[in-house]
């Protein structure tokens, strides 16, 4: 059997399996709806967990920026006070 015939048979088998799957889905013999609903619910859980992690990270960054701003202002106030006494 040459490669062209073998590849042709694989193609025909793939088309046949795909057609049977489409017919089975169309007639409702193979229901993927519960699996899809479960998959989507897990996706929504993951989205909520990711949003919570991102919110905590945003709060931490906001706190860090406030501390950095306070440190900068303290340095500026100190340098102004030292400049006045000099």
VEXFIKE-899612 format. One record per residue: residue number from 1; residue in three letters; x, y, z of N, C-alpha, C in turn. Coordinates in Angstrom, 2 decimals, padded with zeros to 5 digits, always signed. Layout:
residues N
i, aa, nX, nY, nZ, caX, caY, caZ, cX, cY, cZ
NUM, ALA, X, Y, Z, X, Y, Z, X, Y, Z
...
END
This chain:
residues 86
i, aa, nX, nY, nZ, caX, caY, caZ, cX, cY, cZ
1, UNK, +000.85, -001.17, +000.00, +000.00, +000.00, +000.00, +000.90, +001.23, +000.00
2, UNK, +000.66, +002.12, -000.96, +001.50, +003.32, -001.02, +000.98, +004.39, -000.07
3, UNK, +001.78, +005.43, +000.09, +001.46, +006.49, +001.05, +000.19, +007.26, +000.67
4, UNK, -000.04, +007.46, -000.63, -001.22, +008.21, -001.06, -002.50, +007.47, -000.68
5, UNK, -002.51, +006.16, -000.88, -003.69, +005.37, -000.55, -003.91, +005.34, +000.97
6, UNK, -002.81, +005.20, +001.72, -002.92, +005.18, +003.18, -003.44, +006.52, +003.70
7, UNK, -002.90, +007.61, +003.19, -003.36, +008.94, +003.62, -004.82, +009.17, +003.21
8, UNK, -005.20, +008.68, +002.05, -006.58, +008.80, +001.59, -007.52, +008.03, +002.50
9, UNK, -007.12, +006.84, +002.93, -007.95, +006.06, +003.84, -008.09, +006.74, +005.20
10, UNK, -006.99, +007.32, +005.70, -007.06, +008.07, +006.96, -008.00, +009.26, +006.83
11, UNK, -007.93, +009.95, +005.70, -008.81, +011.09, +005.47, -010.27, +010.65, +005.44
12, UNK, -010.53, +009.56, +004.72, -011.91, +009.07, +004.63, -012.42, +008.63, +006.00
13, UNK, -011.57, +007.97, +006.79, -011.97, +007.55, +008.13, -012.25, +008.76, +009.01
14, UNK, -011.43, +009.80, +008.91, -011.65, +011.02, +009.69, -012.94, +011.71, +009.32
15, UNK, -013.23, +011.77, +008.02, -014.48, +012.39, +007.57, -015.67, +011.58, +008.07
16, UNK, -015.57, +010.25, +007.99, -016.68, +009.40, +008.45, -016.91, +009.55, +009.94
17, UNK, -015.85, +009.57, +010.72, -015.99, +009.73, +012.18, -016.57, +011.11, +012.50
18, UNK, -016.10, +012.13, +011.81, -016.63, +013.47, +012.02, -018.10, +013.56, +011.68
19, UNK, -018.51, +012.92, +010.58, -019.92, +012.93, +010.17, -020.78, +012.19, +011.19
20, UNK, -020.29, +011.04, +011.67, -021.04, +010.30, +012.69, -021.17, +011.12, +013.98
21, UNK, -020.12, +011.80, +014.37, -020.18, +012.64, +015.55, -021.17, +013.78, +015.39
22, UNK, -021.18, +014.39, +014.20, -022.13, +015.48, +013.96, -023.56, +014.99, +014.00
23, UNK, -023.81, +013.81, +013.43, -025.17, +013.24, +013.46, -025.57, +012.90, +014.89
24, UNK, -024.63, +012.32, +015.66, -024.94, +011.96, +017.05, -025.25, +013.20, +017.88
25, UNK, -024.49, +014.27, +017.67, -024.76, +015.51, +018.41, -026.09, +016.12, +017.99
26, UNK, -026.37, +016.03, +016.72, -027.61, +016.61, +016.21, -028.84, +015.88, +016.74
27, UNK, -028.76, +014.60, +016.91, -029.91, +013.83, +017.39, -029.99, +013.80, +018.91
28, UNK, -029.01, +014.32, +019.58, -029.06, +014.38, +021.03, -028.63, +013.09, +021.70
29, UNK, -028.05, +012.17, +020.97, -027.59, +010.91, +021.57, -026.39, +011.16, +022.49
30, UNK, -025.57, +012.10, +022.09, -024.37, +012.41, +022.86, -024.52, +013.85, +023.34
31, UNK, -024.88, +014.03, +024.59, -025.13, +015.36, +025.11, -023.87, +015.91, +025.76
32, UNK, -023.39, +017.03, +025.23, -022.21, +017.66, +025.82, -022.60, +018.87, +026.67
33, UNK, -023.90, +019.16, +026.71, -024.36, +020.33, +027.46, -023.97, +020.28, +028.94
34, UNK, -024.15, +019.16, +029.65, -023.74, +019.15, +031.07, -022.23, +019.36, +031.24
35, UNK, -021.46, +018.77, +030.34, -020.00, +018.95, +030.43, -019.62, +020.40, +030.16
36, UNK, -020.27, +021.02, +029.20, -019.97, +022.42, +028.90, -020.40, +023.33, +030.05
37, UNK, -021.54, +023.05, +030.67, -022.00, +023.85, +031.81, -021.01, +023.72, +032.97
38, UNK, -020.53, +022.52, +033.21, -019.55, +022.30, +034.27, -018.25, +023.03, +033.97
39, UNK, -017.82, +022.95, +032.72, -016.59, +023.63, +032.32, -016.73, +025.14, +032.49
40, UNK, -017.87, +025.69, +032.09, -018.09, +027.13, +032.25, -018.16, +027.54, +033.72
41, UNK, -018.76, +026.70, +034.55, -018.83, +027.06, +035.97, -017.44, +027.07, +036.59
42, UNK, -016.58, +026.14, +036.19, -015.20, +026.16, +036.68, -014.46, +027.38, +036.15
43, UNK, -014.74, +027.76, +034.93, -014.13, +028.96, +034.37, -014.54, +030.21, +035.13
44, UNK, -015.81, +030.27, +035.54, -016.28, +031.42, +036.32, -015.63, +031.44, +037.70
45, UNK, -015.45, +030.26, +038.31, -014.74, +030.19, +039.60, -013.32, +030.72, +039.46
46, UNK, -012.65, +030.30, +038.39, -011.29, +030.75, +038.15, -011.23, +032.26, +037.94
47, UNK, -012.21, +032.79, +037.21, -012.26, +034.24, +036.98, -012.41, +034.99, +038.30
48, UNK, -013.29, +034.49, +039.19, -013.49, +035.16, +040.47, -012.24, +035.09, +041.35
49, UNK, -011.56, +033.95, +041.36, -010.33, +033.82, +042.14, -009.25, +034.74, +041.59
50, UNK, -009.15, +034.82, +040.26, -008.16, +035.69, +039.64, -008.46, +037.15, +039.96
51, UNK, -009.73, +037.53, +039.92, -010.11, +038.91, +040.24, -009.75, +039.24, +041.69
52, UNK, -009.94, +038.29, +042.60, -009.60, +038.53, +044.01, -008.10, +038.71, +044.18
53, UNK, -007.31, +037.88, +043.50, -005.85, +038.00, +043.58, -005.40, +039.34, +043.01
54, UNK, -005.98, +039.74, +041.89, -005.60, +041.02, +041.29, -006.01, +042.19, +042.17
55, UNK, -007.13, +042.09, +042.83, -007.57, +043.16, +043.74, -006.60, +043.30, +044.92
56, UNK, -006.18, +042.15, +045.48, -005.20, +042.21, +046.57, -003.88, +042.81, +046.09
57, UNK, -003.46, +042.44, +044.89, -002.22, +042.99, +044.35, -002.34, +044.50, +044.15
58, UNK, -003.49, +044.95, +043.65, -003.71, +046.38, +043.45, -003.66, +047.12, +044.79
59, UNK, -004.28, +046.55, +045.81, -004.25, +047.18, +047.14, -002.82, +047.26, +047.67
60, UNK, -002.05, +046.19, +047.48, -000.65, +046.20, +047.94, +000.16, +047.26, +047.20
61, UNK, -000.06, +047.39, +045.90, +000.67, +048.39, +045.12, +000.26, +049.80, +045.56
62, UNK, -001.04, +049.99, +045.80, -001.50, +051.31, +046.28, -000.86, +051.65, +047.63
63, UNK, -000.79, +050.67, +048.53, -000.14, +050.90, +049.83, +001.33, +051.24, +049.65
64, UNK, +002.01, +050.52, +048.78, +003.43, +050.76, +048.54, +003.64, +052.16, +047.95
65, UNK, +002.78, +052.56, +047.02, +002.90, +053.90, +046.44, +002.66, +054.98, +047.49
66, UNK, +001.71, +054.77, +048.39, +001.46, +055.76, +049.45, +002.66, +055.86, +050.38
67, UNK, +003.28, +054.71, +050.71, +004.47, +054.74, +051.57, +005.62, +055.44, +050.86
68, UNK, +005.78, +055.19, +049.57, +006.86, +055.83, +048.81, +006.63, +057.34, +048.73
69, UNK, +005.39, +057.75, +048.53, +005.07, +059.18, +048.47, +005.37, +059.84, +049.81
70, UNK, +005.00, +059.17, +050.90, +005.27, +059.71, +052.23, +006.78, +059.81, +052.48
71, UNK, +007.53, +058.81, +052.08, +008.99, +058.85, +052.26, +009.61, +059.98, +051.44
72, UNK, +009.11, +060.18, +050.23, +009.63, +061.26, +049.39, +009.34, +062.62, +050.02
73, UNK, +008.11, +062.80, +050.49, +007.74, +064.07, +051.12, +008.57, +064.31, +052.39
74, UNK, +008.83, +063.26, +053.14, +009.65, +063.40, +054.35, +011.07, +063.84, +054.00
75, UNK, +011.62, +063.24, +052.93, +012.97, +063.63, +052.49, +012.99, +065.07, +052.04
76, UNK, +011.96, +065.49, +051.28, +011.92, +066.86, +050.79, +011.77, +067.85, +051.95
77, UNK, +010.92, +067.50, +052.91, +010.76, +068.38, +054.07, +012.07, +068.49, +054.85
78, UNK, +012.76, +067.37, +054.99, +014.03, +067.37, +055.72, +015.08, +068.21, +054.99
79, UNK, +015.12, +068.09, +053.65, +016.12, +068.86, +052.91, +015.79, +070.34, +052.93
80, UNK, +014.50, +070.70, +052.93, +014.12, +072.12, +053.01, +014.49, +072.66, +054.38
81, UNK, +014.25, +071.88, +055.43, +014.58, +072.32, +056.78, +016.08, +072.48, +056.94
82, UNK, +016.87, +071.59, +056.35, +018.32, +071.71, +056.43, +018.83, +072.89, +055.62
83, UNK, +018.14, +073.19, +054.52, +018.53, +074.33, +053.69, +018.27, +075.65, +054.36
84, UNK, +017.26, +075.72, +055.21, +016.93, +076.95, +055.90, +017.92, +077.23, +057.02
85, UNK, +018.46, +076.19, +057.64, +019.40, +076.39, +058.74, +020.81, +076.64, +058.23
86, UNK, +021.07, +076.32, +057.00, +022.43, +076.47, +056.50, +022.79, +077.88, +056.15
END
